[in-house]
Amino acid sequence: MTTNLFQARTVGELYRLIKNTLSESPLDNFPVEETRMIIEHVLGIHTPLLFAHPETPVSADDVGRVENLLDAYLGGTPLPYLFGEWGFYGMTFAVTPDVLIPREETERLVDGALQWLKAHPDVGEFVDVGTGSGCIGYAVLANAANPSLRAVLVDASAGALSVARANLNRYQLESRAALVQGNLGDPLPPGQRLILANLPYIPSARIATLAIAAAEPRFALDGGPDGFELIRKLLVGIRGKVANPFLILCEIDDTHAEIACDFSRPLFPSARIAIETDYAGKTRYLRIEG
Ligand SMILES: C[S@@+](CC[C@H](N)C(=O)[O-])C[C@H]1O[C@@H](n2cnc3c(N)ncnc32)[C@H](O)[C@@H]1O
């Protein structure tokens, strides 16, 4: 046991003890936000009640469950894997160690797709390559104006696809999405109009230096020697399968802007090629629009 939570008799005391424990831990964490999430997830006590009634009693069993979760978190398991779910684009997706934890910066792919679909309302289907939990594809389906829009979600990993299937059921999107196990764009027929991809893009040598690499699946992170290998292969494979007007939108590493443009231009000579930035101003998205 790494914490002193057993002293807590009320939710207010529990809050203070968890927050102190997290503040003192060497993890790069967000103690206030994470304490609130832990209490909400384990005890089902939402923030307004927590702060309005800190005197609410907590049982020894509840404290024990929080303590086990906190021990696992301090031991290196990310909270989303401990909770079994995580938020993305206002939705909540099942996650397991078979999939990447959905990231806030990836929401920009969803925004980009929804904007493009608004301008191209005749497009009836899109693709999400490297779908993982399915978060990108399902967020687009759930927020698109066209209620009959369909998605093809591709991933090479059977484990990832079983998580994507759980999310398909969670949001009852069975009639609007097909899950396909395969390599990059290989399973796709010609005529593609909207291709979204958050493929692994971290250069192999950098993986060992990242804390996330210990917990998240390597095949969801490792983009080969320079990190751009899978995106390169996707673009080569998809080049002959797009039909005008089309949009290819890929999340990239912030060091890849130049490689991405230089590689894409000769492949798609008549397309508009742009690099877009995230909220922090980093170059994080490759946009190829034909
Ligand atoms: C960075 S994760 C992204 C997951 C999800 N789209 C997201 O944004 O959270 C990359 C995903 O690509 C998948 N992947 C890796 N290599 C692949 C390949 N050759 N073909 C298809 N999918 C691949 C991995 O299994 C993983 O689920």
The ligand as an SDF file (V2000), in Angstrom:
LIG
                    3D

 27 29  0  0  0  0  0  0  0  0999 V2000
   -1.7890    5.9610  -33.1260 C   0  0  0  0  0  0  0  0  0  0  0  0
   -2.9410    4.6250  -33.0160 S   0  0  0  0  0  0  0  0  0  0  0  0
   -4.4220    5.5310  -33.3530 C   0  0  0  0  0  0  0  0  0  0  0  0
   -5.6660    4.9210  -32.8160 C   0  0  0  0  0  0  0  0  0  0  0  0
   -6.9200    5.8180  -32.9890 C   0  0  0  0  0  0  0  0  0  0  0  0
   -7.1840    6.0990  -34.3780 N   0  0  0  0  0  0  0  0  0  0  0  0
   -6.7710    7.1220  -32.2400 C   0  0  0  0  0  0  0  0  0  0  0  0
   -6.6200    8.1660  -32.8670 O   0  0  0  0  0  0  0  0  0  0  0  0
   -6.7880    7.0970  -30.9960 O   0  0  0  0  0  0  0  0  0  0  0  0
   -2.5720    3.7950  -34.5130 C   0  0  0  0  0  0  0  0  0  0  0  0
   -3.3920    2.5720  -34.8710 C   0  0  0  0  0  0  0  0  0  0  0  0
   -2.9030    2.0950  -36.1330 O   0  0  0  0  0  0  0  0  0  0  0  0
   -2.9240    0.6790  -36.1360 C   0  0  0  0  0  0  0  0  0  0  0  0
   -1.9600    0.1970  -37.1330 N   0  0  0  0  0  0  0  0  0  0  0  0
   -0.6230    0.0660  -37.0080 C   0  0  0  0  0  0  0  0  0  0  0  0
   -0.0840   -0.3930  -38.1560 N   0  0  0  0  0  0  0  0  0  0  0  0
   -1.1270   -0.5490  -39.0260 C   0  0  0  0  0  0  0  0  0  0  0  0
   -1.2110   -0.9890  -40.3800 C   0  0  0  0  0  0  0  0  0  0  0  0
   -0.1290   -1.3590  -41.0640 N   0  0  0  0  0  0  0  0  0  0  0  0
   -2.4230   -1.0380  -40.9590 N   0  0  0  0  0  0  0  0  0  0  0  0
   -3.5450   -0.6750  -40.2760 C   0  0  0  0  0  0  0  0  0  0  0  0
   -3.5100   -0.2470  -38.9770 N   0  0  0  0  0  0  0  0  0  0  0  0
   -2.3180   -0.1730  -38.3750 C   0  0  0  0  0  0  0  0  0  0  0  0
   -2.5890    0.2990  -34.7050 C   0  0  0  0  0  0  0  0  0  0  0  0
   -3.0480   -0.9890  -34.4050 O   0  0  0  0  0  0  0  0  0  0  0  0
   -3.2880    1.4030  -33.9240 C   0  0  0  0  0  0  0  0  0  0  0  0
   -4.5770    1.0010  -33.5250 O   0  0  0  0  0  0  0  0  0  0  0  0
  1  2  1  0
  2  3  1  0
  2 10  1  0
  3  4  1  0
  4  5  1  0
  5  6  1  0
  5  7  1  0
  7  8  2  0
  7  9  1  0
 10 11  1  0
 11 12  1  0
 11 26  1  0
 12 13  1  0
 13 14  1  0
 13 24  1  0
 14 15  1  0
 14 23  1  0
 15 16  2  0
 16 17  1  0
 17 18  1  0
 17 23  2  0
 18 19  1  0
 18 20  2  0
 20 21  1  0
 21 22  2  0
 22 23  1  0
 24 25  1  0
 24 26  1  0
 26 27  1  0
M  CHG  2   2   1   9  -1
M  END
$$$$
